[in-house]
């Protein structure tokens, strides 16, 4: 009976030690993964802020360009209307 107990404890103690070691490794890996997630989330936040700023700058540049194009278009329309008004008035006078 003593031999069986010794075999039992020589089997159970290393197994328990291995399980405790594996649990410690699991907790270490869990902490590493959690830290990586925080870092990755922060990197994504920084990238999103950067791209948002770039999009805002591009939007402002495009609005300025559209304003210039609209002003130029109004000027051309005014010139065309003036041209045809003078043509119309010139043909009436003849």
N, CA, C and O atoms as CSV, one atom per row, in Angstrom:
chain,resi,resn,atom,element,x,y,z
A,1,UNK,N,N,0.817,-1.183,0.000
A,1,UNK,CA,C,0.000,0.000,0.000
A,1,UNK,C,C,0.870,1.261,0.000
A,1,UNK,O,O,0.525,2.246,-0.652
A,2,UNK,N,N,1.944,1.240,0.691
A,2,UNK,CA,C,2.853,2.355,0.746
A,2,UNK,C,C,3.473,2.630,-0.619
A,2,UNK,O,O,3.692,3.785,-0.985
A,3,UNK,N,N,3.751,1.577,-1.365
A,3,UNK,CA,C,4.322,1.703,-2.694
A,3,UNK,C,C,3.324,2.381,-3.640
A,3,UNK,O,O,3.712,3.190,-4.482
A,4,UNK,N,N,2.045,2.046,-3.496
A,4,UNK,CA,C,1.016,2.645,-4.346
A,4,UNK,C,C,0.853,4.127,-4.046
A,4,UNK,O,O,0.677,4.934,-4.959
A,5,UNK,N,N,0.911,4.483,-2.784
A,5,UNK,CA,C,0.809,5.907,-2.427
A,5,UNK,C,C,2.002,6.682,-2.979
A,5,UNK,O,O,1.853,7.786,-3.502
A,6,UNK,N,N,3.162,6.098,-2.858
A,6,UNK,CA,C,4.348,6.765,-3.366
A,6,UNK,C,C,4.234,6.956,-4.883
A,6,UNK,O,O,4.566,8.030,-5.386
A,7,UNK,N,N,3.786,5.970,-5.602
A,7,UNK,CA,C,3.582,6.079,-7.051
A,7,UNK,C,C,2.544,7.157,-7.352
A,7,UNK,O,O,2.719,7.952,-8.276
A,8,UNK,N,N,1.455,7.183,-6.564
A,8,UNK,CA,C,0.389,8.173,-6.757
A,8,UNK,C,C,0.948,9.581,-6.595
A,8,UNK,O,O,0.733,10.432,-7.458
A,9,UNK,N,N,1.666,9.841,-5.496
A,9,UNK,CA,C,2.186,11.171,-5.245
A,9,UNK,C,C,3.298,11.543,-6.225
A,9,UNK,O,O,3.440,12.711,-6.586
A,10,UNK,N,N,4.069,10.578,-6.646
A,10,UNK,CA,C,5.100,10.869,-7.639
A,10,UNK,C,C,4.498,11.167,-9.010
A,10,UNK,O,O,5.154,11.768,-9.860
A,11,UNK,N,N,3.277,10.756,-9.220
A,11,UNK,CA,C,2.576,11.050,-10.465
A,11,UNK,C,C,1.798,12.357,-10.355
A,11,UNK,O,O,1.818,13.170,-11.279
A,12,UNK,N,N,1.115,12.563,-9.234
A,12,UNK,CA,C,0.237,13.726,-9.073
A,12,UNK,C,C,1.037,15.012,-8.868
A,12,UNK,O,O,0.679,16.041,-9.442
A,13,UNK,N,N,2.085,14.990,-8.086
A,13,UNK,CA,C,2.835,16.219,-7.806
A,13,UNK,C,C,3.471,16.829,-9.064
A,13,UNK,O,O,3.339,18.037,-9.261
A,14,UNK,N,N,4.145,16.071,-9.911
A,14,UNK,CA,C,4.663,16.685,-11.147
A,14,UNK,C,C,3.530,17.202,-12.048
A,14,UNK,O,O,3.658,18.242,-12.694
A,15,UNK,N,N,2.425,16.456,-12.075
A,15,UNK,CA,C,1.287,16.906,-12.879
A,15,UNK,C,C,0.730,18.218,-12.341
A,15,UNK,O,O,0.437,19.132,-13.112
A,16,UNK,N,N,0.582,18.316,-11.019
A,16,UNK,CA,C,0.095,19.557,-10.406
A,16,UNK,C,C,1.086,20.693,-10.660
A,16,UNK,O,O,0.681,21.817,-10.956
A,17,UNK,N,N,2.384,20.400,-10.545
A,17,UNK,CA,C,3.396,21.417,-10.825
A,17,UNK,C,C,3.324,21.894,-12.266
A,17,UNK,O,O,3.449,23.089,-12.536
A,18,UNK,N,N,3.126,20.971,-13.182
A,18,UNK,CA,C,3.016,21.329,-14.593
A,18,UNK,C,C,1.776,22.191,-14.826
A,18,UNK,O,O,1.827,23.157,-15.588
A,19,UNK,N,N,0.669,21.848,-14.179
A,19,UNK,CA,C,-0.552,22.646,-14.340
A,19,UNK,C,C,-0.363,24.056,-13.779
A,19,UNK,O,O,-0.833,25.024,-14.377
A,20,UNK,N,N,0.316,24.180,-12.646
A,20,UNK,CA,C,0.582,25.501,-12.067
A,20,UNK,C,C,1.488,26.304,-13.005
A,20,UNK,O,O,1.260,27.494,-13.225
A,21,UNK,N,N,2.503,25.655,-13.550
A,21,UNK,CA,C,3.396,26.320,-14.495
A,21,UNK,C,C,2.628,26.782,-15.738
A,21,UNK,O,O,2.816,27.908,-16.199
A,22,UNK,N,N,1.764,25.917,-16.281
A,22,UNK,CA,C,0.974,26.281,-17.464
A,22,UNK,C,C,0.027,27.433,-17.165
A,22,UNK,O,O,-0.195,28.296,-18.015
A,23,UNK,N,N,-0.532,27.450,-15.960
A,23,UNK,CA,C,-1.431,28.555,-15.599
A,23,UNK,C,C,-0.646,29.872,-15.549
A,23,UNK,O,O,-1.140,30.903,-16.006
A,24,UNK,N,N,0.566,29.842,-14.999
A,24,UNK,CA,C,1.404,31.044,-14.972
A,24,UNK,C,C,1.746,31.521,-16.375
A,24,UNK,O,O,1.708,32.721,-16.649
A,25,UNK,N,N,2.076,30.600,-17.258
A,25,UNK,CA,C,2.356,30.958,-18.655
A,25,UNK,C,C,1.133,31.552,-19.330
A,25,UNK,O,O,1.235,32.511,-20.096
A,26,UNK,N,N,-0.023,30.974,-19.040
A,26,UNK,CA,C,-1.278,31.476,-19.604
A,26,UNK,C,C,-1.515,32.919,-19.170
A,26,UNK,O,O,-1.887,33.761,-19.988
A,27,UNK,N,N,-1.301,33.207,-17.891
A,27,UNK,CA,C,-1.511,34.570,-17.390
A,27,UNK,C,C,-0.511,35.540,-18.025
A,27,UNK,O,O,-0.868,36.671,-18.356
A,28,UNK,N,N,0.741,35.100,-18.196
A,28,UNK,CA,C,1.740,35.953,-18.845
A,28,UNK,C,C,1.341,36.262,-20.288
A,28,UNK,O,O,1.394,37.412,-20.723
A,29,UNK,N,N,0.951,35.248,-21.007
A,29,UNK,CA,C,0.527,35.451,-22.404
A,29,UNK,C,C,-0.705,36.341,-22.478
A,29,UNK,O,O,-0.817,37.187,-23.366
A,30,UNK,N,N,-1.618,36.148,-21.551
A,30,UNK,CA,C,-2.834,36.965,-21.525
A,30,UNK,C,C,-2.479,38.438,-21.331
A,30,UNK,O,O,-3.050,39.307,-21.990
A,31,UNK,N,N,-1.540,38.721,-20.430
A,31,UNK,CA,C,-1.107,40.101,-20.203
A,31,UNK,C,C,-0.423,40.670,-21.448
A,31,UNK,O,O,-0.644,41.827,-21.804
A,32,UNK,N,N,0.400,39.865,-22.103
A,32,UNK,CA,C,1.088,40.327,-23.320
A,32,UNK,C,C,0.071,40.639,-24.416
A,32,UNK,O,O,0.168,41.667,-25.086
A,33,UNK,N,N,-0.891,39.758,-24.592
A,33,UNK,CA,C,-1.912,39.969,-25.628
A,33,UNK,C,C,-2.752,41.194,-25.319
A,33,UNK,O,O,-3.089,41.958,-26.224
A,34,UNK,N,N,-3.091,41.389,-24.068
A,34,UNK,CA,C,-3.882,42.558,-23.681
A,34,UNK,C,C,-3.106,43.852,-23.968
A,34,UNK,O,O,-3.672,44.831,-24.453
A,35,UNK,N,N,-1.817,43.839,-23.664
A,35,UNK,CA,C,-0.978,45.017,-23.944
A,35,UNK,C,C,-0.894,45.273,-25.448
A,35,UNK,O,O,-0.951,46.421,-25.889
A,36,UNK,N,N,-0.759,44.208,-26.229
A,36,UNK,CA,C,-0.715,44.366,-27.686
A,36,UNK,C,C,-2.015,44.958,-28.212
A,36,UNK,O,O,-1.995,45.804,-29.106
A,37,UNK,N,N,-3.140,44.522,-27.667
A,37,UNK,CA,C,-4.431,45.067,-28.096
A,37,UNK,C,C,-4.516,46.562,-27.788
A,37,UNK,O,O,-4.998,47.341,-28.610
A,38,UNK,N,N,-4.050,46.960,-26.611
A,38,UNK,CA,C,-4.076,48.380,-26.262
A,38,UNK,C,C,-3.197,49.187,-27.202
A,38,UNK,O,O,-3.591,50.258,-27.664
A,39,UNK,N,N,-1.993,48.669,-27.487
A,39,UNK,CA,C,-1.092,49.377,-28.403
A,39,UNK,C,C,-1.686,49.474,-29.806
A,39,UNK,O,O,-1.629,50.528,-30.439
A,40,UNK,N,N,-2.247,48.385,-30.284
A,40,UNK,CA,C,-2.839,48.383,-31.621
A,40,UNK,C,C,-4.022,49.334,-31.698
A,40,UNK,O,O,-4.191,50.041,-32.691
A,41,UNK,N,N,-4.841,49.352,-30.651
A,41,UNK,CA,C,-5.978,50.276,-30.646
A,41,UNK,C,C,-5.500,51.720,-30.657
A,41,UNK,O,O,-6.088,52.564,-31.334
A,42,UNK,N,N,-4.439,52.010,-29.913
A,42,UNK,CA,C,-3.892,53.363,-29.899
A,42,UNK,C,C,-3.338,53.728,-31.272
A,42,UNK,O,O,-3.525,54.851,-31.741
A,43,UNK,N,N,-2.661,52.785,-31.914
A,43,UNK,CA,C,-2.136,53.046,-33.254
A,43,UNK,C,C,-3.278,53.329,-34.226
A,43,UNK,O,O,-3.175,54.226,-35.062
A,44,UNK,N,N,-4.352,52.573,-34.118
A,44,UNK,CA,C,-5.501,52.810,-34.994
A,44,UNK,C,C,-6.125,54.178,-34.733
A,44,UNK,O,O,-6.533,54.865,-35.669
A,45,UNK,N,N,-6.198,54.569,-33.474
A,45,UNK,CA,C,-6.746,55.892,-33.153
A,45,UNK,C,C,-5.888,57.000,-33.762
A,45,UNK,O,O,-6.412,57.967,-34.315
A,46,UNK,N,N,-4.576,56.854,-33.659
A,46,UNK,CA,C,-3.675,57.866,-34.207
A,46,UNK,C,C,-3.792,57.917,-35.727
A,46,UNK,O,O,-3.832,58.998,-36.313
A,47,UNK,N,N,-3.847,56.749,-36.363
A,47,UNK,CA,C,-3.992,56.710,-37.816
A,47,UNK,C,C,-5.319,57.323,-38.246
A,47,UNK,O,O,-5.367,58.079,-39.216
A,48,UNK,N,N,-6.385,57.006,-37.540
A,48,UNK,CA,C,-7.700,57.558,-37.890
A,48,UNK,C,C,-7.704,59.073,-37.744
A,48,UNK,O,O,-8.259,59.775,-38.589
A,49,UNK,N,N,-7.092,59.584,-36.684
A,49,UNK,CA,C,-7.024,61.034,-36.497
A,49,UNK,C,C,-6.210,61.680,-37.607
A,49,UNK,O,O,-6.568,62.744,-38.112
A,50,UNK,N,N,-5.120,61.038,-37.980
A,50,UNK,CA,C,-4.268,61.571,-39.040
A,50,UNK,C,C,-5.022,61.605,-40.371
A,50,UNK,O,O,-5.003,62.614,-41.076
A,51,UNK,N,N,-5.678,60.508,-40.706
A,51,UNK,CA,C,-6.425,60.463,-41.962
A,51,UNK,C,C,-7.609,61.419,-41.951
A,51,UNK,O,O,-7.954,61.993,-42.984
A,52,UNK,N,N,-8.227,61.593,-40.798
A,52,UNK,CA,C,-9.335,62.548,-40.699
A,52,UNK,C,C,-8.834,63.960,-40.965
A,52,UNK,O,O,-9.482,64.737,-41.667
A,53,UNK,N,N,-7.669,64.289,-40.397
A,53,UNK,CA,C,-7.090,65.609,-40.626
A,53,UNK,C,C,-6.736,65.801,-42.101
A,53,UNK,O,O,-6.973,66.869,-42.665
A,54,UNK,N,N,-6.171,64.774,-42.718
A,54,UNK,CA,C,-5.851,64.872,-44.149
A,54,UNK,C,C,-7.112,65.062,-44.989
A,54,UNK,O,O,-7.121,65.854,-45.932
A,55,UNK,N,N,-8.167,64.341,-44.648
A,55,UNK,CA,C,-9.416,64.488,-45.387
A,55,UNK,C,C,-10.014,65.875,-45.200
A,55,UNK,O,O,-10.561,66.447,-46.143
A,56,UNK,N,N,-9.916,66.419,-43.995
A,56,UNK,CA,C,-10.422,67.774,-43.761
A,56,UNK,C,C,-9.642,68.793,-44.581
A,56,UNK,O,O,-10.230,69.694,-45.179
A,57,UNK,N,N,-8.319,68.651,-44.610
A,57,UNK,CA,C,-7.502,69.573,-45.410
A,57,UNK,C,C,-7.832,69.459,-46.890
A,57,UNK,O,O,-7.931,70.468,-47.588
A,58,UNK,N,N,-8.001,68.234,-47.370
A,58,UNK,CA,C,-8.339,68.037,-48.777
A,58,UNK,C,C,-9.716,68.620,-49.079
A,58,UNK,O,O,-9.918,69.216,-50.137
A,59,UNK,N,N,-10.648,68.455,-48.173
A,59,UNK,CA,C,-11.988,69.005,-48.362
A,59,UNK,C,C,-11.943,70.532,-48.455
A,59,UNK,O,O,-12.621,71.131,-49.289
A,60,UNK,N,N,-11.144,71.150,-47.597
A,60,UNK,CA,C,-11.027,72.613,-47.631
A,60,UNK,C,C,-10.406,73.065,-48.949
A,60,UNK,O,O,-10.872,74.028,-49.559
A,61,UNK,N,N,-9.345,72.364,-49.395
A,61,UNK,CA,C,-8.731,72.726,-50.678
A,61,UNK,C,C,-9.728,72.589,-51.829
A,61,UNK,O,O,-9.770,73.433,-52.724
A,62,UNK,N,N,-10.521,71.535,-51.799
A,62,UNK,CA,C,-11.494,71.331,-52.870
A,62,UNK,C,C,-12.597,72.385,-52.822
A,62,UNK,O,O,-13.070,72.838,-53.865
A,63,UNK,N,N,-13.009,72.779,-51.608
A,63,UNK,CA,C,-14.030,73.835,-51.507
A,63,UNK,C,C,-13.502,75.146,-52.070
A,63,UNK,O,O,-14.235,75.866,-52.748
A,64,UNK,N,N,-12.238,75.465,-51.798
A,64,UNK,CA,C,-11.635,76.692,-52.338
A,64,UNK,C,C,-11.571,76.609,-53.858
A,64,UNK,O,O,-11.883,77.576,-54.553
A,65,UNK,N,N,-11.166,75.454,-54.369
A,65,UNK,CA,C,-11.077,75.271,-55.822
A,65,UNK,C,C,-12.464,75.388,-56.470
A,65,UNK,O,O,-12.609,76.017,-57.518
A,66,UNK,N,N,-13.465,74.791,-55.855
A,66,UNK,CA,C,-14.834,74.876,-56.392
A,66,UNK,C,C,-15.306,76.325,-56.378
A,66,UNK,O,O,-15.964,76.770,-57.318
A,67,UNK,N,N,-14.977,77.063,-55.323
A,67,UNK,CA,C,-15.344,78.483,-55.267
A,67,UNK,C,C,-14.714,79.269,-56.405
A,67,UNK,O,O,-15.368,80.106,-57.028
A,68,UNK,N,N,-13.428,78.996,-56.678
A,68,UNK,CA,C,-12.755,79.681,-57.788
A,68,UNK,C,C,-13.409,79.336,-59.120
A,68,UNK,O,O,-13.615,80.207,-59.965
A,69,UNK,N,N,-13.731,78.062,-59.299
A,69,UNK,CA,C,-14.352,77.628,-60.551
A,69,UNK,C,C,-15.734,78.255,-60.709
A,69,UNK,O,O,-16.101,78.677,-61.806
A,70,UNK,N,N,-16.502,78.318,-59.622
A,70,UNK,CA,C,-17.831,78.950,-59.687
A,70,UNK,C,C,-17.715,80.429,-60.053
A,70,UNK,O,O,-18.480,80.931,-60.876
A,71,UNK,N,N,-16.761,81.120,-59.442
A,71,UNK,CA,C,-16.562,82.536,-59.743
A,71,UNK,C,C,-16.178,82.720,-61.207
A,71,UNK,O,O,-16.688,83.619,-61.877
A,72,UNK,N,N,-15.293,81.883,-61.697
A,72,UNK,CA,C,-14.884,81.960,-63.102
A,72,UNK,C,C,-16.079,81.679,-64.019
A,72,UNK,O,O,-16.250,82.345,-65.040
A,73,UNK,N,N,-16.893,80.705,-63.658
A,73,UNK,CA,C,-18.067,80.373,-64.456
A,73,UNK,C,C,-19.047,81.547,-64.482
A,73,UNK,O,O,-19.592,81.875,-65.535
A,74,UNK,N,N,-19.271,82.176,-63.334
A,74,UNK,CA,C,-20.174,83.344,-63.289
A,74,UNK,C,C,-19.643,84.464,-64.191
A,74,UNK,O,O,-20.401,85.129,-64.898
A,75,UNK,N,N,-18.332,84.650,-64.146
A,75,UNK,CA,C,-17.730,85.696,-64.973
A,75,UNK,C,C,-17.928,85.378,-66.456
A,75,UNK,O,O,-18.266,86.264,-67.241
A,76,UNK,N,N,-17.719,84.127,-66.837
A,76,UNK,CA,C,-17.906,83.755,-68.245
A,76,UNK,C,C,-19.360,83.917,-68.659
A,76,UNK,O,O,-19.629,84.411,-69.754
A,77,UNK,N,N,-20.294,83.521,-67.827
A,77,UNK,CA,C,-21.719,83.665,-68.148
A,77,UNK,C,C,-22.070,85.146,-68.297
A,77,UNK,O,O,-22.811,85.525,-69.204
A,78,UNK,N,N,-21.539,85.973,-67.409
A,78,UNK,CA,C,-21.803,87.415,-67.507
A,78,UNK,C,C,-21.246,87.981,-68.809
A,78,UNK,O,O,-21.883,88.812,-69.455
A,79,UNK,N,N,-20.048,87.523,-69.191
A,79,UNK,CA,C,-19.461,88.000,-70.442
A,79,UNK,C,C,-20.283,87.560,-71.646
A,79,UNK,O,O,-20.480,88.335,-72.582
A,80,UNK,N,N,-20.762,86.322,-71.628
A,80,UNK,CA,C,-21.575,85.821,-72.733
A,80,UNK,C,C,-22.885,86.602,-72.812
A,80,UNK,O,O,-23.323,86.991,-73.894
A,81,UNK,N,N,-23.507,86.826,-71.647
A,81,UNK,CA,C,-24.765,87.582,-71.644
A,81,UNK,C,C,-24.542,89.001,-72.144
A,81,UNK,O,O,-25.361,89.529,-72.896
A,82,UNK,N,N,-23.446,89.618,-71.738
A,82,UNK,CA,C,-23.130,90.973,-72.183
A,82,UNK,C,C,-22.898,90.994,-73.695
A,82,UNK,O,O,-23.355,91.902,-74.389
A,83,UNK,N,N,-22.181,89.984,-74.198
A,83,UNK,CA,C,-21.919,89.907,-75.624
A,83,UNK,C,C,-23.229,89.817,-76.409
A,83,UNK,O,O,-23.439,90.554,-77.372
A,84,UNK,N,N,-24.114,88.892,-75.981
A,84,UNK,CA,C,-25.361,88.731,-76.726
A,84,UNK,C,C,-26.294,89.912,-76.557
A,84,UNK,O,O,-27.075,90.199,-77.464
A,85,UNK,N,N,-26.245,90.607,-75.432
A,85,UNK,CA,C,-27.060,91.816,-75.257
A,85,UNK,C,C,-26.593,92.917,-76.200
A,85,UNK,O,O,-27.402,93.626,-76.797
A,86,UNK,N,N,-25.265,93.049,-76.325
A,86,UNK,CA,C,-24.765,94.076,-77.253
A,86,UNK,C,C,-25.077,93.678,-78.688
A,86,UNK,O,O,-25.373,94.546,-79.510
A,87,UNK,N,N,-25.020,92.397,-79.011
A,87,UNK,CA,C,-25.356,91.929,-80.353
A,87,UNK,C,C,-26.826,92.197,-80.645
A,87,UNK,O,O,-27.191,92.665,-81.723
A,88,UNK,N,N,-27.671,91.882,-79.643
A,88,UNK,CA,C,-29.111,92.083,-79.805
A,88,UNK,C,C,-29.425,93.566,-79.950
A,88,UNK,O,O,-30.211,93.942,-80.820
A,89,UNK,N,N,-28.837,94.403,-79.129
A,89,UNK,CA,C,-29.073,95.838,-79.206
A,89,UNK,C,C,-28.486,96.417,-80.485
A,89,UNK,O,O,-29.043,97.363,-81.042
A,90,UNK,N,N,-27.381,95.872,-80.958
A,90,UNK,CA,C,-26.759,96.348,-82.196
A,90,UNK,C,C,-27.600,95.989,-83.402
A,90,UNK,O,O,-27.666,96.765,-84.355
A,91,UNK,N,N,-28.250,94.825,-83.387
A,91,UNK,CA,C,-29.077,94.447,-84.514
A,91,UNK,C,C,-30.398,95.193,-84.525
A,91,UNK,O,O,-30.986,95.362,-85.593
A,92,UNK,N,N,-30.884,95.643,-83.386
A,92,UNK,CA,C,-32.110,96.426,-83.314
A,92,UNK,C,C,-31.883,97.829,-83.848
A,92,UNK,O,O,-32.766,98.412,-84.477
A,93,UNK,N,N,-30.715,98.362,-83.601
A,93,UNK,CA,C,-30.387,99.716,-84.043
A,93,UNK,C,C,-30.204,99.786,-85.550
A,93,UNK,O,O,-30.339,100.857,-86.141
A,94,UNK,N,N,-29.901,98.670,-86.173
A,94,UNK,CA,C,-29.676,98.669,-87.625
A,94,UNK,C,C,-30.933,98.629,-88.382
A,94,UNK,O,O,-30.912,98.623,-89.613
